[in-house]
Amino acid sequence: MSDINYSPVVSTRIRLARNIKKYPFPIMLSEEKSNEVIQEIVKVFENDEQLRDRYEINILKRIDMLTKQEMVEHHLISTNLLNEYEKGAVVVSKDKKISIMINEEDHIRIQCLEKGMGIDDAYEAANRMDDILEGSLEYAFNEKLGFLTSCLTNVGTGLRASAMMHLPALKAMGELKRIIQTLSKIGLTVRGAYGEGSEALGNMFQISNQVTLGVSDKDIIEAVKNIIIQLTEKEEKARNFLISNDRLLIEDKIYRSYGVLKNAKLLNYEESMMLLSDVILGIDLGIIEGNNTMLHHIMNNIQPASLQLVYKEELNERERDIKRAEYIGDLLN
């Protein structure tokens, strides 16, 4: 191992899937019954003064589409809930770390997001929220199977533990396909930033467990943590190889990307993400100076809906490309 000081772990997340015993799964809910589910969950927060001060309740059909799309971009709700927003709601903590999706694939999806390798803190926070809700709601639970969920892949613990990792060197060396195949054999999966079917823009990959039945919460979290550690080591070795093989080529690519980001007049989202990935790698390798926290913040805010909300105006695609270049250039220059 080298003395390169970096971590490819951008964030870690815990998600718990739960259902209320007396209601059908959301796909079978009428609008009236879906409103009942929302009210039962919302009542838990409204009746507790501390929770009421720390969380915001969002009934999705009352919110404009741009704001809902921004919620997807910032992982507060899923694309599935966006598509079914007329039956849904989301309760979000003021610090945006915890969100409780209501009437997504399940009645309740508790999510907790932490920066970096904060998976244990995320689990503790999600588990506390789970206890609060279970204190007022009767969950659908089977002694043999565990928590009952709409999708069979979530039955059991209902727990998904995941990490968002920046893996540009493994991608550049063509190693990820083999790694993905290996992980699938041990009950883990690698996807794009927004889950199944999404692209890994900016070399951002989401690693999570697939198996929730017949294992404990601890087993799942330890398995994901072990894979994070292994992928971190593999990414570091890949970065060392790339640098030792042709440092000048890597430096040239990073400086070119940095120059484009600072000076471009038009930037689409996909290109911006790849250029930012190069600059993040450059900072990790000590080739250029910079702040990766700021760059990850930029990655969040240059997404289509987020960018429009930054500028507080609706923008067509070309206008977004202009504003995206302006936004990035202002922050980097």
C-alpha positions as CSV (number, residue, x, y, z in Angstrom):
1,M,0.0,0.0,0.0
2,S,1.2,3.5,-0.7
3,D,1.0,6.7,1.4
4,I,-1.7,8.2,-0.9
5,N,-4.2,9.8,1.5
6,Y,-7.7,9.5,0.2
7,S,-10.9,7.6,0.6
8,P,-13.1,6.7,-2.4
9,V,-16.1,6.3,-0.1
10,V,-18.3,9.4,-0.8
11,S,-21.2,8.4,1.4
12,T,-22.9,5.4,3.1
13,R,-26.6,4.7,3.5
14,I,-28.9,2.5,5.4
15,R,-32.5,1.8,4.2
16,L,-35.2,-0.1,6.1
17,A,-38.3,-1.4,4.4
18,R,-41.4,-1.7,6.6
19,N,-45.2,-2.2,6.1
20,I,-48.2,-1.5,8.4
21,K,-50.0,-4.8,9.1
22,K,-53.6,-3.7,8.5
23,Y,-53.0,-2.3,5.0
24,P,-52.3,-3.9,1.6
25,F,-49.0,-3.2,0.0
26,P,-48.9,0.3,-1.7
27,I,-49.4,-1.1,-5.2
28,M,-52.8,-2.3,-4.0
29,L,-53.8,0.8,-2.1
30,S,-56.7,3.0,-3.2
31,E,-56.1,6.8,-3.0
32,E,-58.3,6.8,0.2
33,K,-56.3,4.1,1.9
34,S,-52.9,5.6,0.8
35,N,-54.0,8.8,2.5
36,E,-54.8,6.8,5.6
37,V,-51.3,5.4,5.6
38,I,-49.8,8.8,5.2
39,Q,-51.9,10.2,8.1
40,E,-51.0,7.4,10.4
41,I,-47.3,8.0,9.9
42,V,-47.5,11.7,9.9
43,K,-49.4,11.6,13.2
44,V,-46.3,10.1,14.8
45,F,-44.3,13.2,14.0
46,E,-47.1,15.7,14.7
47,N,-47.7,14.3,18.1
48,D,-44.1,14.5,19.3
49,E,-42.8,18.0,19.9
50,Q,-39.1,17.1,19.4
51,L,-39.8,15.2,16.1
52,R,-42.1,18.0,14.9
53,D,-39.2,20.5,15.3
54,R,-36.6,18.3,13.6
55,Y,-38.6,16.9,10.6
56,E,-40.5,18.4,7.7
57,I,-43.6,16.6,6.3
58,N,-43.9,16.8,2.5
59,I,-47.1,15.6,0.8
60,L,-45.8,15.0,-2.7
61,K,-48.9,15.9,-4.7
62,R,-48.8,19.4,-3.1
63,I,-45.2,20.0,-4.2
64,D,-44.1,21.2,-7.7
65,M,-42.4,18.7,-10.0
66,L,-39.1,20.5,-10.0
67,T,-38.7,20.2,-6.3
68,K,-39.7,16.6,-6.4
69,Q,-37.1,16.0,-9.0
70,E,-34.5,17.7,-6.8
71,M,-35.5,15.3,-4.0
72,V,-34.6,12.4,-6.3
73,E,-31.3,14.0,-7.2
74,H,-30.4,14.3,-3.6
75,H,-31.6,10.8,-2.7
76,L,-34.4,11.9,-0.5
77,I,-37.0,10.1,-2.6
78,S,-36.7,7.4,-5.3
79,T,-37.7,7.6,-8.9
80,N,-40.3,5.0,-8.1
81,L,-41.9,7.4,-5.5
82,L,-41.6,10.3,-8.0
83,N,-43.6,8.3,-10.5
84,E,-46.3,7.4,-7.9
85,Y,-46.2,10.7,-6.1
86,E,-50.0,11.1,-6.0
87,K,-50.1,8.4,-3.3
88,G,-46.9,9.3,-1.5
89,A,-45.2,11.6,1.0
90,V,-41.8,12.0,2.5
91,V,-40.7,13.1,6.0
92,V,-37.3,14.7,5.9
93,S,-35.0,15.7,8.8
94,K,-33.9,19.3,8.8
95,D,-30.3,18.2,8.2
96,K,-31.4,16.1,5.2
97,K,-29.7,13.0,6.7
98,I,-32.9,11.0,7.3
99,S,-35.9,10.6,5.0
100,I,-38.9,8.4,5.5
101,M,-40.6,7.7,2.2
102,I,-44.3,6.8,2.5
103,N,-46.1,4.6,0.0
104,E,-43.1,3.9,-2.2
105,E,-42.8,0.1,-2.9
106,D,-43.5,-0.3,0.8
107,H,-45.5,1.8,3.3
108,I,-42.4,2.9,5.0
109,R,-38.8,3.3,3.7
110,I,-36.5,4.7,6.3
111,Q,-33.3,6.1,4.8
112,C,-30.3,7.5,6.6
113,L,-27.4,9.0,4.6
114,E,-23.9,9.8,6.1
115,K,-20.8,11.2,4.5
116,G,-17.8,9.0,4.1
117,M,-17.6,5.7,5.9
118,G,-20.4,6.5,8.3
119,I,-22.4,3.3,7.9
120,D,-22.5,2.5,11.6
121,D,-23.9,5.9,12.5
122,A,-26.4,5.6,9.6
123,Y,-27.6,2.3,11.0
124,E,-28.0,3.6,14.5
125,A,-30.0,6.6,13.3
126,A,-32.2,4.5,11.1
127,N,-32.7,2.0,13.8
128,R,-33.8,4.7,16.3
129,M,-36.3,6.0,13.8
130,D,-37.6,2.5,13.2
131,D,-38.1,2.0,17.0
132,I,-40.0,5.3,17.2
133,L,-42.4,4.3,14.3
134,E,-42.8,0.8,15.6
135,G,-43.9,2.2,19.0
136,S,-47.0,3.6,17.3
137,L,-47.6,1.3,14.3
138,E,-48.0,-2.4,14.1
139,Y,-45.6,-3.7,11.4
140,A,-46.3,-6.7,9.1
141,F,-44.0,-9.3,10.6
142,N,-43.7,-13.1,10.4
143,E,-41.9,-15.1,13.1
144,K,-40.2,-17.3,10.5
145,L,-39.7,-14.8,7.6
146,G,-39.2,-11.5,9.4
147,F,-40.5,-8.2,8.1
148,L,-42.9,-8.7,5.2
149,T,-42.3,-6.5,2.2
150,S,-43.7,-5.9,-1.3
151,C,-40.7,-7.3,-3.0
152,L,-39.4,-10.7,-2.0
153,T,-35.8,-9.5,-2.2
154,N,-36.5,-7.3,0.9
155,V,-38.2,-9.9,3.1
156,G,-36.4,-10.7,6.3
157,T,-34.5,-7.8,7.8
158,G,-35.8,-5.3,5.2
159,L,-32.3,-3.8,5.4
160,R,-30.2,-2.5,2.6
161,A,-26.8,-1.1,3.4
162,S,-24.9,0.7,0.7
163,A,-21.9,2.8,-0.1
164,M,-21.4,5.4,-2.9
165,M,-17.8,5.0,-4.1
166,H,-15.7,6.9,-6.6
167,L,-13.8,4.3,-8.5
168,P,-12.2,5.9,-11.6
169,A,-9.0,3.8,-11.7
170,L,-10.8,0.5,-11.5
171,K,-13.1,1.7,-14.3
172,A,-10.2,2.9,-16.4
173,M,-8.4,-0.4,-16.1
174,G,-11.6,-2.4,-17.0
175,E,-11.6,-4.2,-13.7
176,L,-15.2,-3.4,-12.6
177,K,-17.0,-5.9,-14.8
178,R,-15.1,-8.8,-13.2
179,I,-15.6,-7.3,-9.7
180,I,-19.4,-6.9,-10.3
181,Q,-19.6,-10.6,-11.4
182,T,-17.7,-11.7,-8.3
183,L,-19.8,-9.6,-5.9
184,S,-23.1,-10.9,-7.4
185,K,-22.0,-14.4,-6.4
186,I,-21.8,-13.4,-2.7
187,G,-25.1,-11.5,-2.5
188,L,-23.8,-8.0,-3.3
189,T,-24.5,-5.7,-6.2
190,V,-22.8,-2.7,-7.9
191,R,-25.1,-0.1,-9.6
192,G,-25.1,3.5,-10.7
193,A,-25.7,6.4,-8.3
194,Y,-29.5,6.0,-8.5
195,G,-29.8,2.3,-8.1
196,E,-30.9,-0.4,-10.6
197,G,-30.7,0.6,-14.2
198,S,-28.9,4.0,-13.5
199,E,-25.6,5.1,-15.1
200,A,-22.4,5.4,-13.0
201,L,-21.9,9.0,-14.0
202,G,-18.6,10.5,-12.7
203,N,-17.4,7.0,-11.9
204,M,-19.7,6.9,-8.9
205,F,-20.8,3.4,-8.1
206,Q,-23.3,2.2,-5.4
207,I,-22.4,-1.0,-3.7
208,S,-25.1,-2.7,-1.6
209,N,-26.4,-6.1,-0.3
210,Q,-29.0,-8.1,-2.2
211,V,-29.8,-10.7,0.4
212,T,-32.0,-9.7,3.4
213,L,-33.5,-13.1,4.3
214,G,-31.7,-15.5,6.7
215,V,-29.1,-13.0,7.8
216,S,-28.9,-10.5,10.6
217,D,-28.5,-6.7,10.4
218,K,-25.0,-7.1,11.7
219,D,-24.1,-9.7,9.1
220,I,-25.3,-7.4,6.3
221,I,-23.4,-4.4,7.5
222,E,-20.2,-6.3,8.1
223,A,-20.4,-7.8,4.6
224,V,-20.8,-4.4,3.0
225,K,-18.0,-2.9,5.2
226,N,-15.6,-5.7,4.2
227,I,-16.3,-5.1,0.5
228,I,-15.8,-1.3,0.9
229,I,-12.4,-2.0,2.5
230,Q,-11.5,-4.4,-0.3
231,L,-12.6,-2.1,-3.1
232,T,-10.7,0.8,-1.4
233,E,-7.5,-1.3,-1.5
234,K,-8.1,-2.4,-5.1
235,E,-8.8,1.2,-6.2
236,E,-5.6,2.4,-4.5
237,K,-3.6,-0.3,-6.2
238,A,-5.2,0.6,-9.6
239,R,-4.4,4.3,-9.0
240,N,-0.8,3.5,-8.1
241,F,-0.4,1.4,-11.3
242,L,-1.8,4.1,-13.5
243,I,0.5,6.7,-12.0
244,S,3.6,4.5,-12.1
245,N,2.8,3.4,-15.7
246,D,2.5,6.9,-17.2
247,R,2.2,9.7,-14.7
248,L,2.5,12.4,-17.4
249,L,-0.6,11.0,-19.2
250,I,-2.6,11.0,-16.0
251,E,-1.5,14.5,-15.1
252,D,-2.3,15.8,-18.6
253,K,-5.8,14.3,-18.4
254,I,-6.4,15.9,-15.0
255,Y,-5.1,19.3,-15.9
256,R,-7.1,19.3,-19.2
257,S,-10.3,18.5,-17.3
258,Y,-9.6,21.2,-14.7
259,G,-9.0,23.7,-17.5
260,V,-12.2,22.9,-19.2
261,L,-14.3,23.1,-16.0
262,K,-12.8,26.5,-15.2
263,N,-13.2,28.0,-18.7
264,A,-16.0,26.3,-20.6
265,K,-19.1,28.2,-21.7
266,L,-21.3,25.1,-22.2
267,L,-21.2,22.0,-20.1
268,N,-23.8,19.2,-20.2
269,Y,-24.4,17.1,-17.1
270,E,-22.7,13.9,-18.3
271,E,-19.5,15.6,-19.4
272,S,-19.4,17.7,-16.2
273,M,-19.5,14.6,-14.1
274,M,-16.7,12.9,-15.9
275,L,-14.5,16.1,-15.8
276,L,-15.2,16.5,-12.0
277,S,-14.3,12.9,-11.5
278,D,-10.9,13.6,-13.1
279,V,-10.3,16.6,-10.9
280,I,-11.3,14.7,-7.7
281,L,-8.8,12.0,-8.7
282,G,-6.2,14.7,-9.2
283,I,-6.7,16.1,-5.7
284,D,-6.7,12.5,-4.2
285,L,-3.3,11.9,-6.0
286,G,-1.9,15.2,-4.8
287,I,-1.4,16.4,-8.5
288,I,-3.5,19.5,-7.9
289,E,-4.8,21.3,-4.8
290,G,-8.5,21.5,-4.1
291,N,-11.4,20.6,-1.9
292,N,-13.2,17.4,-2.7
293,T,-16.1,18.2,-0.4
294,M,-16.8,21.3,-2.6
295,L,-16.5,19.2,-5.8
296,H,-19.0,16.7,-4.4
297,H,-21.3,19.6,-3.6
298,I,-20.9,20.8,-7.2
299,M,-21.8,17.3,-8.4
300,N,-25.1,17.5,-6.5
301,N,-26.0,21.0,-7.6
302,I,-25.3,20.7,-11.3
303,Q,-28.0,18.1,-11.7
304,P,-30.9,19.3,-13.9
305,A,-33.5,20.1,-11.3
306,S,-31.0,21.2,-8.6
307,L,-29.4,23.6,-11.0
308,Q,-32.7,25.2,-11.9
309,L,-33.5,25.6,-8.2
310,V,-30.0,27.1,-7.6
311,Y,-30.8,29.8,-10.2
312,K,-34.5,29.9,-9.2
313,E,-35.8,29.7,-12.8
314,E,-36.9,27.1,-15.3
315,L,-34.2,26.4,-17.9
316,N,-34.3,24.5,-21.1
317,E,-31.4,22.1,-21.9
318,R,-29.1,24.6,-23.6
319,E,-29.8,27.2,-20.8
320,R,-28.9,24.6,-18.2
321,D,-25.6,23.9,-20.1
322,I,-24.8,27.6,-20.0
323,K,-25.6,28.0,-16.3
324,R,-23.8,24.8,-15.4
325,A,-20.6,26.0,-17.0
326,E,-21.1,29.4,-15.3
327,Y,-21.8,27.8,-11.9
328,I,-18.8,25.5,-12.0
329,G,-16.4,28.2,-13.4
330,D,-17.5,30.7,-10.6
331,L,-16.7,28.2,-7.9
332,L,-13.3,27.0,-9.4
333,N,-11.9,30.3,-10.5
